Amino acid sequence: MNALTETVVSGPLDWDAIYREGTPSWETGVPAAGLLHVLDEGWLRPSVTLEIGCGTGADAVELVKRGFEVTAVDNSPTAIERARARAELEDALPRFVLADIFEFAPTAGQFDFVYDAGFYHFVRNYDLNRYLDVLWRVTRPGSLYLTLAAASEAAEGGPPRVTKRQIYHDLGRLLEIVQLQRCRLESRFQKDGQPAWLCLMRRPMLPGTV
């Protein structure tokens, strides 16, 4: 993806082609600041975790270092290869899975925490209902979901952007919001990154359960 060209998403991208061409703009080599904020504030405790669209693994490795049991999925062989190399160097080994999340989810089981940094804001433009089905399959009542998504104030030429209302409309059908606040989405081409949303959500508990 060229950081100087407006991103228009009408269907799935060839993620592996993007990684084969070099280092994508969103790959900064360090964990996402939004994820670190959630961890440092104590909103999450170590749990069985699924990362959707793990890229080269910085976030997955950080979660493992903090005691999470992580399954990290990406459909780019190039990204997964780089992620495994990173994990070995840092001696923190998630379970990396090379798969399309839509094909992986039906047999993946359920997780206490599901995370994506930037996948939701892409997929909502062409397959939102199918993504909601993925989230339903991989969560259970009480599971947490965290997404980092570019906000509508972000500059043109970056990732697809979403509004607060769209988050409520899209994800609120399935999940209840725990925290929704501003953050920055890092980019190799922008020193201060892009304005973004940090959205932590929970699948509602069943009536009569604690």
SVG drawing of the C-alpha trace seen along z (x, -y; Angstrom):
<svg xmlns="http://www.w3.org/2000/svg" viewBox="-31 -15 48 42">
<polyline fill="none" stroke="black" stroke-width="0.4" points="0.0,0.0 1.3,-3.4 1.0,-5.8 0.5,-8.7 -2.4,-7.1 -6.0,-7.1 -6.9,-3.6 -10.1,-2.4 -11.2,1.0 -13.9,2.8 -12.7,6.4 -10.0,8.5 -6.4,7.2 -3.5,9.4 -1.7,9.0 1.2,11.2 1.9,9.1 2.1,6.0 4.6,7.7 6.7,9.1 7.0,5.5 8.7,4.4 7.6,3.2 4.0,2.0 3.4,-1.4 1.7,0.0 4.7,2.3 6.7,0.1 8.5,3.0 7.1,2.2 3.9,3.1 0.9,0.8 0.6,-2.1 -3.1,-1.4 -2.5,2.2 0.2,1.1 -2.1,-1.4 -4.8,1.2 -2.2,3.6 -0.5,0.9 -3.9,-0.3 -4.7,3.2 -7.9,3.5 -6.7,7.0 -5.3,9.9 -3.3,12.8 -5.7,15.1 -6.2,17.3 -5.9,14.9 -6.5,14.7 -4.9,12.0 -6.5,11.5 -4.1,10.2 -0.9,10.4 1.5,9.2 5.1,9.6 4.2,10.3 5.2,7.4 1.9,7.3 1.7,11.1 5.2,11.3 4.5,8.5 1.4,10.3 3.3,13.6 5.9,11.7 3.1,10.5 1.8,14.0 -0.9,14.3 -1.4,17.6 -1.6,16.3 -2.8,17.7 -1.8,15.2 -3.3,15.6 -2.4,14.0 -2.9,15.1 0.5,13.7 3.2,16.3 5.8,13.6 4.4,11.9 4.2,15.1 7.8,16.0 9.0,12.6 6.8,13.0 8.3,16.4 11.8,15.0 11.0,12.1 9.5,14.4 12.6,16.7 14.9,13.7 12.9,12.4 12.3,15.8 8.6,15.4 6.7,17.9 3.0,17.4 1.3,20.0 1.5,18.5 -1.1,19.8 -1.0,19.2 -4.7,19.0 -7.5,17.0 -9.4,15.9 -12.8,16.7 -11.6,20.3 -9.8,20.6 -12.6,19.4 -15.2,22.2 -12.8,24.7 -10.6,22.4 -12.6,22.7 -13.3,19.8 -11.0,17.3 -11.1,15.0 -9.6,12.1 -9.7,11.3 -7.6,8.5 -7.0,6.8 -5.1,3.7 -6.5,2.4 -8.3,5.5 -11.8,4.3 -11.5,1.0 -10.6,2.8 -13.0,5.7 -16.0,3.6 -16.0,2.2 -16.6,5.5 -17.4,8.3 -18.7,6.9 -21.4,9.5 -18.9,12.3 -16.5,10.7 -19.2,10.4 -19.8,14.1 -16.1,14.7 -16.2,12.7 -19.3,14.7 -17.5,18.0 -14.3,17.2 -15.8,15.6 -17.9,16.7 -20.1,14.7 -17.7,12.5 -14.9,12.5 -13.2,9.2 -12.5,7.8 -10.1,5.0 -9.8,3.2 -7.6,0.2 -9.2,-1.6 -8.4,-4.8 -10.7,-7.6 -12.5,-9.8 -10.1,-12.7 -7.2,-10.7 -5.5,-12.2 -6.4,-10.9 -3.9,-8.4 -3.9,-6.2 -6.1,-3.2 -9.9,-3.2 -11.5,-5.5 -14.4,-4.9 -16.6,-7.2 -17.8,-6.6 -21.3,-6.1 -20.1,-3.4 -18.3,-1.5 -21.6,-1.5 -23.6,-0.5 -21.2,2.2 -19.8,3.8 -22.6,2.9 -24.9,5.4 -22.8,8.2 -20.7,6.6 -21.1,4.0 -18.5,1.2 -16.3,1.2 -13.9,-1.6 -14.0,-3.8 -11.4,-6.5 -9.0,-8.3 -5.5,-6.9 -2.9,-7.1 -2.4,-4.4 1.3,-4.2 2.8,-4.6 6.3,-4.4 5.6,-7.4 4.0,-9.7 5.9,-10.6 2.8,-11.1 0.7,-8.4 -3.0,-8.7 -5.9,-9.6 -7.6,-6.4 -10.1,-4.7 -9.2,-2.3 -12.4,-0.3 -12.5,2.4 -15.7,4.4 -17.2,7.4 -19.6,10.1 -22.6,9.8 -23.0,12.3 -26.0,14.6 -28.8,13.6 -28.4,15.0 -24.6,15.5 -21.8,13.7"/>
</svg>
